[in-house]
Amino acid sequence: MTRAVSMALALLPAALHAFSPELSLIVPRGGQQGTEVAVEFRGDRLEEVQEALFYDSGIALKDLEVKDGKKAVAKLVIAADAHLGQHVLRLRSPGGLTELRTFWVGQFPTVAEVEPNNSFDQPQKVDLNVTVAGVAGNEDEDYYVCSLKKGQRLSVEVEGMRLGRTMFDPYVAILDPRKFEVASCDDAPLLKNDAFATIIAPEDGDYRVVVREAAYEGTDQCDYRLHIGSFPRPSAVFPPGGKPGETLEFRLIGDPAGPIVKKETLPQNTERFPLFASVDGLLAPSANQVVVSPLEHAEETEPNNSREQATQLPAIPCAGQGILEQKDDVDCYKFHAAKGDNLVLKVMGRALRSPIDAVLRLRAAKDGKQLGENDDQGGPDPLLAWTCPEDGDYVFEVRDKLGRGGPDYTYRLEILRKEPAIAAAMPVVERNNSQKWKTFVVPRGNRYAALINVTRENVACDMVLEAASLPAGVTMNAPGVPKSTSSFPVVFEAKADAPVAGALYHLGVRSTGDGPALKGELGDAIHLVDVNNQGSYHSVPLDRIAMAVINEAPVKIELDPPAVPIVRNGILQLKVRAIRSEGYNDAITVRFLWSPPGIGAPTTIQIPAGQSEAMYEINANGDAPVAEWKVCVLAEAPTPKGTVLVSSALVPLKVVEPYLTMTMDMAATEQGKAAPMTCKLEVQHPFNGDATAELLGLPGGVTTTPVTFNKDKTEIVFPLTVAGDAPVNKHGNLFCRVTVPENGTTILHQVGQGGTLRIDKPSQPVAKATQPEKPPEPGAPAAPAAPAAKPLSRLEQLRQRTP
């Protein structure tokens, strides 16, 4: 290496690190329980990857080997008891954390699709109880054939959209030996946009399974995992819920061999329990979901199609559970409520992957009067908020919107009291990219800031963010969250010698003040398949946040605490400084991460390449709350090997009432005629020195000069020079910009909004300019100066013009 190159590298030590690693794909997409699977991680800036962070137990990483910045290989060790289905993970390097990606665990060995397999007569032969890894290309149909005996179960389930790679809507079908379609599926409610089909073979023979993109619009990104076997595949479970610790006999419905009965004890400390159907040692590839809740519950008792036959529910809060088993079925439940009970009534159908499109209706039991109805309140299931008007019995009706029914049209209804609750979440900062800035990554000796959103239900309270633990060497600075705000910034700072490492951490919010003691979780939802204007097709909810300390960044950002407050209807310039490592000169994008209520700011500003300062102008509207807030900026610093994010510390920003107010008298004049604009002042907060006022919003052809004044002034006058061609009109958008001195700088006010200047055409022809008078003889006494004319009021101006 030459000496010149060595010196250049020495000047840019931080730029040599690879920041912001990206993980785009894990290949293969899944593996079998109890095996080791060789995988390839594909992405960008992966040259320093050190480990994987798994959100679920059951998988471990070993033999990690980095090939280059685009690829790393390893083995995933899958435990024999690893749960079936989706596992989520991130990769960590000294330069950051990757996006979240999924790996799927199945019970069967995996075989690869082998082309050509695109026709009934040219299928790929497979054994039962395998998982096929394939791709559904454009106008592609993939056929697989297996031999069955009469009475044997054949089930197929495809993981397509759930793999989270692209918008892929799979379709599956089972064809008998004579090419007749005996089962098909597109968008099973149980699997959302994925599909399953299951039959009992009516005769011996070879049966084909075909899988394709539903509209024949597949691509080379339409990966799928197709489970083919004799496993059970129920579509629903009843009852759909129970209490923690309760042992229930569940009936799994929809398998062609008939209901499957399974006894299970529900666990503690969870809201959903995955119940897997099992027959002859084989499990369904995915679970049926069971609600775990402490509510007392009752199951429907038929007949209950009218309010007179309604099933009696326990005392509220409570739950009811039923099935709309027939076309046009209506299930009624009766409950007692007291006057003033503040309740929420809801039905869970689609939330539990039932095909039901539920509608709920509330009636008075005594006369059948309808008191409320709802369908799809903020989602596919109905919800009704209701305050009981008087003591009495009431009836809750459940039906399907289209009158459909069937043995798997299960649902659970709940009647809850409105209880206070709080929670926190991380906002989506870029449309159709829910993963952006969803990890907390702190460079050594530097800071990182994040925005947190909070929600409150049935309570108004202040809050504070808390962390059960943090990475070694990292501290958290989170300001209290006043009840008037729904978001706030938090800053994490790492010591210069903090260990470079990462893990998953629990964070949450806690209420403060005199109200009820409440706690809520900081959760997140990653939308792996998200379509603009349509929403999410596959999402992953998270209860922990990935955090890491990473290598040093080539820049540090400081936001200077403002020396003065910002006033309502005022403007404030905030100084942002970049402390650059030697040799680092790239342009830096700076973002005002969070704006307090009533404060506006540009989305971003730039610190130009080679420069180290910029001014961030913020403004306050007239309704900005008078308060002190904590604010910061987040900076994106590009390097040759990725972008790194750093932030300033939190600094105080004080919003105060204006130091003065101003009202403008209406001024009137004619083209070519000068006029005064009189402004009345009222100083609420005395100041030292002279303030300067500028009159803004003047029409073309009208000019004036700034006016200075002190705290004792009650009136100022702007002399207006009006050109002969100034526009004739009533100009009503005048205002004053006033800079008030304080603490070695100034506070910028915008006052007098709505001032008006009226310009008329001349009432008499404008006199021609006359010759200047002859100057006096040398030594002659000067003529006395004419007294200054007092500005005329608007009334005096009108009187002068009256004939």
Stockholm file with secondary structure:
# STOCKHOLM 1.0

chainA/1-803         MTRAVSMALALLPAALHAFSPELSLIVPRGGQQGTEVAVEFRGDRLEEVQEALFYDSGIALKDLEVKDGKKAVAKLVIAADAHLGQHVLRLRSPGGLTELRTFWVGQFPTVAEVEPNNSFDQPQKVDLNVTVAGVAGNEDEDYYVCSLKKGQRLSVEVEGMRLGRTMFDPYVAILDPRKFEVASCDDAPLLKNDAFATIIAPEDGDYRVVVREAAYEGTDQCDYRLHIGSFPRPSAVFPPGGKPGETLEFRLIGDPAGPIVKKETLPQNTERFPLFASVDGLLAPSANQVVVSPLEHAEETEPNNSREQATQLPAIPCAGQGILEQKDDVDCYKFHAAKGDNLVLKVMGRALRSPIDAVLRLRAAKDGKQLGENDDQGGPDPLLAWTCPEDGDYVFEVRDKLGRGGPDYTYRLEILRKEPAIAAAMPVVERNNSQKWKTFVVPRGNRYAALINVTRENVACDMVLEAASLPAGVTMNAPGVPKSTSSFPVVFEAKADAPVAGALYHLGVRSTGDGPALKGELGDAIHLVDVNNQGSYHSVPLDRIAMAVINEAPVKIELDPPAVPIVRNGILQLKVRAIRSEGYNDAITVRFLWSPPGIGAPTTIQIPAGQSEAMYEINANGDAPVAEWKVCVLAEAPTPKGTVLVSSALVPLKVVEPYLTMTMDMAATEQGKAAPMTCKLEVQHPFNGDATAELLGLPGGVTTTPVTFNKDKTEIVFPLTVAGDAPVNKHGNLFCRVTVPENGTTILHQVGQGGTLRIDKPSQPVAKATQPEKPPEPGAPAAPAAPAAKPLSRLEQLRQRTP
#=GR chainA/1-803 SS CCHHHHHHHHHCTGGGSCCSCEEEEEESSEEETTCEEEEEEEEESCTTCCEEEESSSSEEEEEEEEEETTEEEEEEEECTTCCSEEEEEEEEETTEECCCEEEEEESSCEEECCSCCCBTTBCEECCSSEEEEEECCBTCEEEEEEEECTTCEEEEEEESGGGCSSCCCEEEEEECTTSCEEEEEESCGGGTTCEEEEEECSSSEEEEEEEEETTSBCCTTCEEEEEEESCCCCSEEESCEECTTCEEEEEEECCTTCCEEEEEECCSSCSEEEECCEETTEECSSCEEEEECCCEEEECCSCCSSGGGCEECCSSSEEEEEECCSTTCEEEEEEEECTTCEEEEEEESGGGTCSCCEEEEEEETTTCCEEEEESCSSSSSCEEEEECCSSEEEEEEEEETTCCCCTTCEEEEEEEECCCEEEEECCCCSTTCTTTTCSEEEETTSEEEEEEEEEEESCCCEEEEEESCCCTTEEEECCCBCTTCSEEEEEEEECTTCCCEEEEECEEEEEESSSCCCEEEEEEEEEEEEETTTEEEEEEEESSEEEEEECCCSEEEEECCCSSCEETTEEEEEEEEEEECTTCCCCEEEEECCCCTTEECCSEEEECTTCCEEEEEEEECTTCCSEEEEECEEEEEEETTEEEEEECCCEEEEEECCSEEEEECCEEEETTCCEEEEEEEEESSCCSSCEEEEEECCCTTEECCCEEECTTCCEEEEEEEECTTCCCEEEEEEEEEEEEEETTEEEEEEEEEEEEEEEECCSSCCCCCCCCCCCCCTTCCCCCCCCCCCCCCHHHHHHHHCC
#=GC SS_cons         CCHHHHHHHHHCTGGGSCCSCEEEEEESSEEETTCEEEEEEEEESCTTCCEEEESSSSEEEEEEEEEETTEEEEEEEECTTCCSEEEEEEEEETTEECCCEEEEEESSCEEECCSCCCBTTBCEECCSSEEEEEECCBTCEEEEEEEECTTCEEEEEEESGGGCSSCCCEEEEEECTTSCEEEEEESCGGGTTCEEEEEECSSSEEEEEEEEETTSBCCTTCEEEEEEESCCCCSEEESCEECTTCEEEEEEECCTTCCEEEEEECCSSCSEEEECCEETTEECSSCEEEEECCCEEEECCSCCSSGGGCEECCSSSEEEEEECCSTTCEEEEEEEECTTCEEEEEEESGGGTCSCCEEEEEEETTTCCEEEEESCSSSSSCEEEEECCSSEEEEEEEEETTCCCCTTCEEEEEEEECCCEEEEECCCCSTTCTTTTCSEEEETTSEEEEEEEEEEESCCCEEEEEESCCCTTEEEECCCBCTTCSEEEEEEEECTTCCCEEEEECEEEEEESSSCCCEEEEEEEEEEEEETTTEEEEEEEESSEEEEEECCCSEEEEECCCSSCEETTEEEEEEEEEEECTTCCCCEEEEECCCCTTEECCSEEEECTTCCEEEEEEEECTTCCSEEEEECEEEEEEETTEEEEEECCCEEEEEECCSEEEEECCEEEETTCCEEEEEEEEESSCCSSCEEEEEECCCTTEECCCEEECTTCCEEEEEEEECTTCCCEEEEEEEEEEEEEETTEEEEEEEEEEEEEEEECCSSCCCCCCCCCCCCCTTCCCCCCCCCCCCCCHHHHHHHHCC
//
